[in-house]
Amino acid sequence: MNDPATALDPTEADLLLASTVTTDEGRQDPYPAYARLRAGSGRWTSAFGAQCLAGYEDCLTVLRNPALGRPEPDMDLPDGISGRERQVREDTSTMLMLNPPDHTRIRGLVSRAFTPRRVEELRPQIDELLAPVVDRLADHAGGEVMAELAIPFPVAVISELLGVPREGNEHIQPLVRAITAFIDPASTDEALLEAGAAGLELTVYFSELIEEKRRRPDDRLLSALIEVEEAGDRLSTDELLANTLLLYAAGFETTSNLIGNGLRLFIHHPDQWRAVREDRALLGPAMWEILRADSPVQLNNRVVLHDVELFGERRTRGDSFVVLQGSGNHDERIYDQPERFDVTRFTGDVPPPLSFGFGAHHCLGAHLARAEGELAFGALCDRFESFAVDDPDQLGLPRYRPSFTLRGLETLPVAAVPA
């Protein structure tokens, strides 16, 4: 690997990368394509204008560099991987799409709710939310894991944290999932239209909820965000609405995919499941290995905010980079036998995966997601000896959703053997 003689030319690399986004085969298993993209330097300038990065160190360099950030409204950006132009929204108020100083200000106001200490304090509540979900799987000797555990459990947790009612809002989760089309290069025009309609409906829902919290505040995060003030600063109404929706969406999407992708890996590697059941100290390292082996977030992008020297060249404002985090997590120069799923890998001195990002936009809920994953898999270890995909009709299940940026299963029907 990483042999210049085997490196793809930019046209071949573009076609291969596009196949992981626009074809079903590529989306189901992008990792062989990633391995070919990493041949040579794993870095090339695409025909659509961005420099694409497939190697771990290159991805890390861009994610950490403070001279790079999110696209801004005045930038003339190239078409995306899929070949369709995406406009930068000028009205965005979410942390996800902002750069300092606005990003720093808003993140500082909300970050206090996601400290490791606060997450540890939440563990008893998380356990309480998890127990009935696992009980249902045990009662039926299995079930559809995505619908019964991987989605409802983190939805319940983020609802509890924010103060979103858990009863009577079952329509919210599908709407949140629909709006993720805005950040996915694989999205069809139809999906983008659905995302727009879902966004309008969610705006109405959360606007009404915010007004209710203003009238009747509680001890949850949303009420705290309404009241929070630091150095005379507080969130505007638009910022409050946008970031409440962002926190709700991010609060379950990554964790849902962590649980689903992880259980699929354990089903295909029963020896690793046995290892975790026999030594619960491996639960923490196992979460890192799941994040590395089949990352819930596969792709990121950054643009140059002000001129900087990078990879031996002078980069100017608006130059863009495609960061293939899923590929970097399989870089042979960083991880020994990256195709191997090994829950002991992160018990040693190994660089962390790129899945939560780095730098200013490092995932705010990373500690919460890993804690939820540990508790979910710990509960499954307690109750079940083994799992198998329940596929009596030989349909080839499970399958990944028709998306790329966020990688997760559509369904995961399992048969479970009680412990």
C-alpha positions as CSV (number, residue, x, y, z in Angstrom):
1,M,0.0,0.0,0.0
2,N,0.9,3.6,-0.4
3,D,3.1,2.8,-3.4
4,P,3.3,5.6,-5.9
5,A,3.4,3.0,-8.7
6,T,-0.1,1.8,-7.7
7,A,-1.6,5.3,-7.2
8,L,-4.7,6.2,-9.2
9,D,-4.7,9.3,-11.4
10,P,-7.1,12.0,-10.4
11,T,-9.8,11.0,-12.9
12,E,-9.7,7.4,-11.7
13,A,-9.8,8.5,-8.1
14,D,-12.8,10.8,-8.8
15,L,-14.7,7.9,-10.4
16,L,-13.9,5.6,-7.5
17,L,-14.9,8.1,-4.9
18,A,-18.1,8.9,-6.7
19,S,-18.9,5.2,-6.7
20,T,-18.9,5.1,-2.9
21,V,-21.5,8.0,-2.9
22,T,-23.7,7.3,-5.9
23,T,-23.9,3.5,-6.2
24,D,-25.6,1.1,-3.9
25,E,-22.6,-1.3,-4.0
26,G,-20.2,1.5,-3.0
27,R,-22.4,2.7,-0.1
28,Q,-22.9,-0.8,1.2
29,D,-19.1,-1.3,1.5
30,P,-16.9,1.7,0.7
31,Y,-13.8,0.2,2.4
32,P,-12.2,-1.6,-0.6
33,A,-12.5,1.7,-2.6
34,Y,-10.9,3.6,0.3
35,A,-8.0,1.2,0.2
36,R,-7.4,1.9,-3.5
37,L,-7.7,5.7,-2.9
38,R,-5.0,5.5,-0.2
39,A,-2.6,4.0,-2.7
40,G,0.3,6.4,-3.3
41,S,-0.2,9.5,-1.2
42,G,-3.9,9.2,-0.8
43,R,-4.2,12.8,-1.8
44,W,-5.4,14.2,-5.1
45,T,-7.1,17.3,-6.6
46,S,-10.5,16.4,-7.9
47,A,-12.0,17.6,-11.1
48,F,-14.7,19.2,-9.0
49,G,-12.1,21.5,-7.5
50,A,-11.5,20.2,-4.0
51,Q,-8.5,18.4,-2.7
52,C,-9.5,15.0,-1.5
53,L,-7.7,13.3,1.5
54,A,-7.9,9.6,2.1
55,G,-5.0,9.2,4.6
56,Y,-5.2,9.5,8.4
57,E,-2.5,12.1,8.9
58,D,-3.7,14.3,6.0
59,C,-7.3,14.2,7.4
60,L,-6.1,15.0,10.9
61,T,-4.0,18.0,9.6
62,V,-7.0,19.6,7.9
63,L,-9.4,18.9,10.8
64,R,-7.1,20.4,13.3
65,N,-5.9,23.5,11.4
66,P,-7.5,26.7,12.7
67,A,-7.1,28.4,9.3
68,L,-9.7,26.0,7.9
69,G,-13.4,25.8,8.7
70,R,-16.9,25.7,7.3
71,P,-18.0,27.2,4.0
72,E,-19.1,30.8,4.3
73,P,-21.8,32.5,2.2
74,D,-19.5,34.6,0.0
75,M,-17.5,31.7,-1.1
76,D,-17.8,30.4,-4.7
77,L,-17.6,26.7,-4.0
78,P,-17.2,23.8,-6.5
79,D,-19.8,21.2,-7.1
80,G,-19.9,18.3,-4.7
81,I,-18.8,14.7,-5.1
82,S,-22.1,13.8,-6.6
83,G,-21.7,16.5,-9.2
84,R,-24.6,18.6,-7.9
85,E,-23.9,22.1,-6.6
86,R,-25.0,22.8,-3.0
87,Q,-25.5,26.4,-2.0
88,V,-24.3,27.6,1.4
89,R,-27.2,28.8,3.5
90,E,-26.6,32.4,4.6
91,D,-29.2,32.2,7.4
92,T,-27.6,29.3,9.2
93,S,-27.2,29.7,13.0
94,T,-26.0,26.3,13.9
95,M,-22.6,25.5,15.4
96,L,-22.2,22.9,12.7
97,M,-22.0,25.5,10.0
98,L,-20.4,28.4,11.8
99,N,-16.7,29.5,12.2
100,P,-15.2,31.5,15.0
101,P,-16.0,33.8,16.6
102,D,-19.7,32.9,16.4
103,H,-19.0,29.2,16.6
104,T,-16.8,29.7,19.7
105,R,-19.5,31.8,21.4
106,I,-22.4,29.5,20.8
107,R,-20.4,26.3,21.6
108,G,-19.2,27.9,24.8
109,L,-22.8,28.6,25.9
110,V,-24.0,25.0,25.3
111,S,-20.9,22.9,26.1
112,R,-21.4,22.9,29.8
113,A,-24.2,20.4,29.4
114,F,-21.9,17.9,27.7
115,T,-18.9,17.7,30.0
116,P,-17.6,14.2,30.9
117,R,-18.7,14.9,34.5
118,R,-22.3,15.8,33.5
119,V,-22.4,12.7,31.3
120,E,-21.3,10.5,34.2
121,E,-24.0,12.0,36.4
122,L,-26.5,11.0,33.7
123,R,-25.5,7.3,33.7
124,P,-28.2,6.2,36.2
125,Q,-30.9,7.9,34.1
126,I,-29.5,6.4,30.9
127,D,-29.6,2.9,32.6
128,E,-33.2,3.5,33.6
129,L,-34.1,4.4,30.0
130,L,-32.2,1.4,28.6
131,A,-33.7,-1.3,30.8
132,P,-37.2,-1.6,29.3
133,V,-35.7,-1.5,25.7
134,V,-33.5,-4.5,26.4
135,D,-36.3,-6.2,28.3
136,R,-38.4,-6.2,25.1
137,L,-35.6,-7.8,23.1
138,A,-35.2,-10.5,25.8
139,D,-39.0,-11.2,25.9
140,H,-39.0,-11.8,22.2
141,A,-35.6,-13.5,21.9
142,G,-34.5,-10.8,19.5
143,G,-36.2,-8.3,17.3
144,E,-35.4,-5.4,14.9
145,V,-32.5,-3.8,16.7
146,M,-32.6,-0.4,14.9
147,A,-36.3,0.2,15.5
148,E,-36.4,-1.3,19.0
149,L,-33.0,-0.3,20.5
150,A,-30.6,1.6,18.4
151,I,-33.0,4.5,17.6
152,P,-35.4,4.8,20.5
153,F,-32.8,4.5,23.3
154,P,-30.6,7.5,22.2
155,V,-33.8,9.4,21.3
156,A,-35.0,8.9,24.8
157,V,-31.7,10.0,26.3
158,I,-31.4,13.2,24.2
159,S,-35.1,14.0,24.9
160,E,-34.4,13.6,28.6
161,L,-31.4,15.8,28.4
162,L,-33.0,18.6,26.4
163,G,-36.4,18.4,28.0
164,V,-38.2,17.3,24.9
165,P,-41.5,15.4,25.7
166,R,-41.1,11.7,25.1
167,E,-44.8,11.1,24.7
168,G,-46.7,12.3,21.7
169,N,-43.8,13.3,19.6
170,E,-43.1,10.1,17.7
171,H,-43.3,12.0,14.4
172,I,-40.2,14.0,15.3
173,Q,-37.5,11.4,14.9
174,P,-38.4,10.6,11.2
175,L,-38.4,14.3,10.4
176,V,-35.0,14.7,12.0
177,R,-33.6,11.8,10.0
178,A,-35.1,13.3,6.8
179,I,-33.2,16.6,7.3
180,T,-29.8,14.9,7.4
181,A,-30.2,14.8,3.6
182,F,-28.8,18.4,3.6
183,I,-25.4,17.2,4.7
184,D,-25.2,14.1,2.5
185,P,-23.7,14.2,-1.0
186,A,-25.7,11.1,-1.9
187,S,-29.0,12.8,-1.4
188,T,-31.4,12.8,-4.3
189,D,-33.5,15.9,-5.4
190,E,-36.5,14.1,-3.9
191,A,-34.7,13.6,-0.6
192,L,-33.7,17.3,-0.5
193,L,-37.3,18.3,-1.1
194,E,-38.5,16.1,1.8
195,A,-35.7,17.5,3.9
196,G,-37.0,21.0,3.3
197,A,-40.5,20.1,4.2
198,A,-39.3,18.3,7.3
199,G,-37.2,21.3,8.4
200,L,-40.3,23.6,8.2
201,E,-42.3,21.1,10.4
202,L,-39.5,20.8,12.9
203,T,-39.2,24.6,13.1
204,V,-42.8,24.9,14.1
205,Y,-42.5,22.1,16.6
206,F,-39.4,23.4,18.4
207,S,-40.5,27.0,18.2
208,E,-43.7,26.0,20.1
209,L,-41.6,24.0,22.6
210,I,-39.2,26.9,23.2
211,E,-42.2,29.2,24.0
212,E,-43.6,26.6,26.4
213,K,-40.2,26.4,28.2
214,R,-40.2,30.2,28.4
215,R,-43.5,30.0,30.2
216,R,-42.7,26.9,32.3
217,P,-39.0,26.4,32.6
218,D,-37.6,23.1,34.0
219,D,-34.2,21.7,35.0
220,R,-33.4,20.4,31.5
221,L,-30.9,21.7,28.9
222,L,-33.4,23.6,26.7
223,S,-34.6,25.7,29.6
224,A,-30.9,26.3,30.6
225,L,-30.1,27.5,27.1
226,I,-33.0,29.9,27.2
227,E,-31.6,31.4,30.5
228,V,-27.9,30.9,29.9
229,E,-25.8,34.1,29.9
230,E,-22.1,34.5,30.0
231,A,-20.3,37.8,29.9
232,G,-23.5,39.5,28.9
233,D,-24.0,37.1,26.0
234,R,-27.0,34.8,25.3
235,L,-28.4,32.9,22.3
236,S,-30.7,34.8,20.0
237,T,-34.0,33.2,19.2
238,D,-32.8,32.0,15.8
239,E,-29.6,30.6,17.3
240,L,-31.6,28.9,20.1
241,L,-34.0,27.3,17.6
242,A,-31.3,26.1,15.2
243,N,-29.0,24.7,17.8
244,T,-31.8,23.0,19.7
245,L,-32.6,21.1,16.6
246,L,-29.0,20.4,15.9
247,L,-28.4,19.0,19.4
248,Y,-31.5,16.8,19.1
249,A,-30.5,15.4,15.8
250,A,-26.8,14.9,16.6
251,G,-27.9,13.4,20.0
252,F,-29.3,10.3,18.4
253,E,-28.0,9.9,14.9
254,T,-24.4,9.1,15.7
255,T,-25.3,6.9,18.7
256,S,-27.9,5.0,16.8
257,N,-25.4,4.2,14.1
258,L,-22.7,3.3,16.6
259,I,-25.1,0.7,18.2
260,G,-26.3,-0.7,14.9
261,N,-22.9,-0.8,13.2
262,G,-21.3,-2.2,16.3
263,L,-23.8,-5.0,16.8
264,R,-23.4,-6.0,13.1
265,L,-19.6,-6.2,13.6
266,F,-20.1,-8.3,16.7
267,I,-22.4,-10.7,14.8
268,H,-19.8,-11.1,12.1
269,H,-17.0,-11.5,14.8
270,P,-18.5,-13.7,17.5
271,D,-15.0,-14.2,19.1
272,Q,-14.9,-10.4,19.8
273,W,-18.4,-10.6,21.4
274,R,-17.2,-13.4,23.7
275,A,-14.1,-11.3,24.6
276,V,-16.2,-8.4,25.7
277,R,-18.6,-10.6,27.6
278,E,-15.7,-12.2,29.5
279,D,-13.9,-8.9,30.2
280,R,-16.2,-5.8,30.6
281,A,-13.1,-3.6,30.8
282,L,-13.0,-4.0,27.0
283,L,-16.3,-2.2,26.6
284,G,-14.6,1.2,26.4
285,P,-11.9,0.2,23.9
286,A,-14.6,-1.7,21.9
287,M,-16.5,1.6,21.4
288,W,-13.4,3.2,19.9
289,E,-12.9,0.1,17.6
290,I,-16.5,0.2,16.4
291,L,-16.0,3.9,15.6
292,R,-12.9,3.1,13.7
293,A,-14.0,0.0,11.9
294,D,-17.3,1.3,10.7
295,S,-17.6,5.0,11.5
296,P,-21.1,6.5,11.8
297,V,-19.6,9.6,10.1
298,Q,-17.7,8.9,6.9
299,L,-17.0,12.3,5.4
300,N,-16.3,15.9,6.3
301,N,-15.4,19.0,4.5
302,R,-13.3,22.1,5.2
303,V,-12.5,25.3,3.4
304,V,-9.6,27.7,3.8
305,L,-10.7,30.8,5.7
306,H,-7.5,32.7,5.3
307,D,-4.3,32.0,3.4
308,V,-2.2,29.2,4.8
309,E,0.7,26.9,3.8
310,L,-0.6,23.3,3.6
311,F,0.9,20.2,2.0
312,G,3.7,22.2,0.6
313,E,1.4,24.7,-1.2
314,R,0.0,28.1,-0.6
315,R,-3.8,27.8,-0.1
316,T,-6.1,30.8,-0.5
317,R,-9.5,31.6,1.0
318,G,-12.2,29.3,-0.4
319,D,-9.9,26.4,-1.3
320,S,-11.8,23.3,-0.3
321,F,-10.9,19.9,1.1
322,V,-12.9,16.6,1.2
323,V,-11.9,14.7,4.4
324,L,-12.6,11.0,4.1
325,Q,-12.7,10.1,7.8
326,G,-13.9,6.6,7.1
327,S,-10.8,6.0,4.9
328,G,-8.4,7.6,7.4
329,N,-9.7,5.2,10.1
330,H,-8.5,2.3,7.9
331,D,-5.1,3.7,7.1
332,E,-2.5,0.9,7.1
333,R,0.2,3.4,8.2
334,I,-1.7,4.0,11.4
335,Y,-3.6,0.8,12.2
336,D,-2.1,-2.7,11.9
337,Q,-4.4,-4.9,9.8
338,P,-7.1,-2.2,9.7
339,E,-9.6,-4.6,8.1
340,R,-9.6,-6.7,11.3
341,F,-12.1,-5.9,14.0
342,D,-10.2,-6.1,17.3
343,V,-11.7,-4.9,20.6
344,T,-8.3,-4.9,22.2
345,R,-6.8,-2.5,19.6
346,F,-7.4,0.6,21.7
347,T,-6.1,-0.9,25.0
348,G,-2.6,0.2,23.8
349,D,-1.1,3.5,22.6
350,V,-3.0,3.9,19.4
351,P,-4.2,7.2,17.8
352,P,-7.9,7.7,18.2
353,P,-10.2,7.3,15.1
354,L,-11.3,10.4,13.2
355,S,-15.0,9.7,13.7
356,F,-15.7,12.5,16.1
357,G,-13.6,15.0,14.2
358,F,-10.9,17.2,15.7
359,G,-10.3,20.9,16.4
360,A,-13.0,23.5,16.8
361,H,-15.7,21.2,15.4
362,H,-14.9,18.1,17.5
363,C,-18.2,16.4,18.3
364,L,-19.7,18.1,21.4
365,G,-21.5,14.9,22.4
366,A,-18.7,12.5,21.8
367,H,-18.4,11.5,25.5
368,L,-22.2,11.0,25.7
369,A,-22.3,8.8,22.6
370,R,-19.5,6.6,23.8
371,A,-21.2,6.3,27.3
372,E,-24.5,5.4,25.7
373,G,-22.7,2.8,23.6
374,E,-20.9,1.3,26.5
375,L,-24.1,1.1,28.6
376,A,-26.1,-0.4,25.6
377,F,-23.6,-3.1,24.9
378,G,-23.0,-3.8,28.6
379,A,-26.7,-4.4,29.0
380,L,-26.7,-6.7,25.9
381,C,-23.7,-8.6,27.3
382,D,-25.6,-9.1,30.6
383,R,-28.7,-10.5,28.9
384,F,-27.5,-12.3,25.7
385,E,-24.9,-14.9,25.0
386,S,-25.0,-14.4,21.2
387,F,-26.8,-12.8,18.3
388,A,-27.4,-13.8,14.7
389,V,-29.0,-11.9,11.8
390,D,-32.6,-13.1,11.5
391,D,-32.9,-13.5,7.7
392,P,-35.1,-16.5,7.0
393,D,-35.9,-15.3,3.5
394,Q,-32.2,-15.0,2.6
395,L,-32.6,-11.3,1.6
396,G,-29.0,-10.5,2.3
397,L,-29.9,-8.3,5.3
398,P,-28.8,-6.0,6.9
399,R,-28.4,-3.2,4.5
400,Y,-27.1,0.3,5.0
401,R,-29.2,3.4,4.5
402,P,-28.9,5.2,1.1
403,S,-26.6,7.8,2.5
404,F,-22.9,8.4,2.7
405,T,-21.9,11.1,5.2
406,L,-23.9,9.4,8.0
407,R,-23.4,5.6,7.8
408,G,-26.0,3.4,9.5
409,L,-28.2,0.4,8.9
410,E,-31.8,0.6,7.6
411,T,-32.7,-2.5,9.7
412,L,-31.0,-5.1,11.8
413,P,-33.3,-8.0,12.6
414,V,-31.6,-10.4,15.0
415,A,-32.3,-13.6,16.8
416,A,-30.8,-13.6,20.3
417,V,-29.7,-16.4,22.6
418,P,-30.3,-15.5,26.3
419,A,-27.3,-15.6,28.7
